[in-house]
Amino acid sequence: MDQVSFTQMKDGTREEYAFLAPIYHEHHRQTLATEVLEMLKKLQGPKLGYLIDRYQHSLQSATRALRDDNDEQFVVCALLHDIGDIIAPENHSQLAAAVLKPYISEKNHWIIQHHGLFQGYYYFHHIGEDRDARDQFREHPHFQACADFCEKYDQSCFDPDYDTLPLETFEPMVRRLLAEPIREYV
């Protein structure tokens, strides 16, 4: 078989789906890291009023996480935490978390998924929103980890004079992380 015969998924057979699954898996194994890195690169450009662009912010976040001896998965999460910003500015955290979910721990997933709200602690009160909105999760086991992530690797990563490492430092880490899922995407 070199292709399926159905034109509607409901008409596919067990054999056809058994044929498709490895093709789909291999394609994503070979292309996902490149696609994610391209999403990251799209953050280059306008500074939108900040001193650096969102790409440099992401590199700075990962650089700080690496220099603090965090594990590779955490460093990649720091690098990719804002990849959703281009196409999902209002819920970029959830988009990044959805992309990374099969490849990262539950804890890191929770941090990435909620970092946008937690980041609000540093500025929501200046724009008429509740800076303590994150407190709704105060009893969650990953609350402090997310608060720490935002303190060390998000709100503090807008410094144009920081000695930020280039993407080439992190690219092999991204490729290793996204090579194979570590958990089911459910």
N, C-alpha and C positions, 0 to 999 in steps of 0.2 A: 504494500500500500504506500503510495507517495502523497496522497491527500485523502481527506474524508469525502463522502458523497453527499452529506446532508447540507441543506440550506437553512435549516432551523435547528437550533441546538437540541430541541426536544426530540428530534428524529435521529440523533446520533446513537450509535450502538456502543456496547461495552468495548468492543474491539477498536472502534474508532477513537474512543477516549483513551484507551490504553496506548494507542499509537500517538496521540497528541501530547499526552502528559510529558514524556521525556523531551520532546522537541521544544515545548514551551519552557520547561525547566532549564534546559541547556541554553536556550536563547537568553533567558534572563540572567543566568549565571555568567554568561559572557559579556552582557551589555549593561547590567544594572549599575555597576560602579561607575562606568563612563557616563551614563545618563545622570547619575546623582552628582558627580563632579561637575558636569556641565550646568546643572541647576545652581550649584554653588558659584560657579564663575559668572552666572547671570546677575549676581549680587554686586558685581563690579559696576562702577559708574557713578551716578549722582550721589553726592554725600547727603542730600536731603536735609541740609542745615547742620549736620554733624561735622566733626573735624576729619572723619574718615568715612569711607563707604562701608556698606554692609559686608562686602567681601573681606576687607581688611579687618573689620570687627570679628568676623568668623575665624580668620586666621589667628588673630590676637587671642581669642578665646581658647582655641586649641593649643596655641603656644604656651599660654599660662597653665593650662591643664597638664600639658606634657612636662613642663618645668617643675610642676608640683608633684611629679612622680605618680600621677594617676595611671590606671591601666589603659591599654590601647583602646578598648571599647569606649571608655569614658572620654578619652581624647577625641575620638571620632565623633561622638555625640556632641561635644563642645564645638567641633568644627562645623557640624551639619545642623545645629539646632535652629537656624533661621532659614533653611533652604526653602521653606514654604512661603517666605515673604513676597516673592515675585507674583505668585498666582493666588495666594490666599492671605492677603495682608491682615484681615480681621481674625483669622484663625490659623495663622502660620504654625503655631506650636502643634496643633492637632495634625496638620498635614505632615510635618517633619516626623512626628511620632508614628504616624501610620506607615510612612515609607520605611522607617527603621525597625518597627516592631518585631518582625521575624528574626532579626539579627542581633538584638540586644536584650539584656536582662529586663525583667519586669520593673525593677527599680529605675534603671536608666530610661526606660520607656515612659514611666510616670513623670520623671523629671522633665523630659523633653516635652511631653504632652501638656504640662502645666506651667512651664517656665514663663510663658507670656503673661499669665495672670500674676504669678509671683513677682515678675519683673515690675509690675505695676506699683509695687510697694515704694519704688524709688521716684515715681513721678505722677501717679494717679491723682494725688491731692492737688497737684498744680493745674490739672485740667478738669477739675470738678468731679472726679470720680473717687471712689473709696479705696484709699491706699491699703486698707486692711482687708480687701476682698479675699485675699489668700487665706485668711483666718477660717474660712468655711472648711478648710482641709487641715486645721490645726491638729486634729487627732489622728490623721493618716500617718502610717509608719514612715512614709518618705517625705513628709512635710519638711523636716529640717534639711534633708539632703537637697531638696529643690531650692530651699531658701539659701543654702550654702552655694549651690551652683550659681544662682543669680548674683549673689554677693561677689564671688570670686571670679566667675567666668562669663558673666554677661554684663552687668551694669558697670563694671570696671574696665571694659575692653573697648574704649573709644579714644585711646591715646595715640596721636600721630607720631610721637617720639619713642614709643615702645619698640624694642628690638624684636619685631615679629618675624617668625620663621616663614619661609615660602611654602606654597602648596606642595611642592615636590617632597617636602619633609613628611607630609601627611598622606599623600596619594597611595603609597603602598599599604598603609594602615586601612584606608577606606577599601581598597581592593581585597584585602584579607578579610575584613569584617563582612563585606557583602558577598563573599564567594559562596557561602552556604548558610541557610537559616539555622538558628539554634533552637527555635521553638515554632510551634504552629501559629499561624496568623489566624486568630479567631476573634 
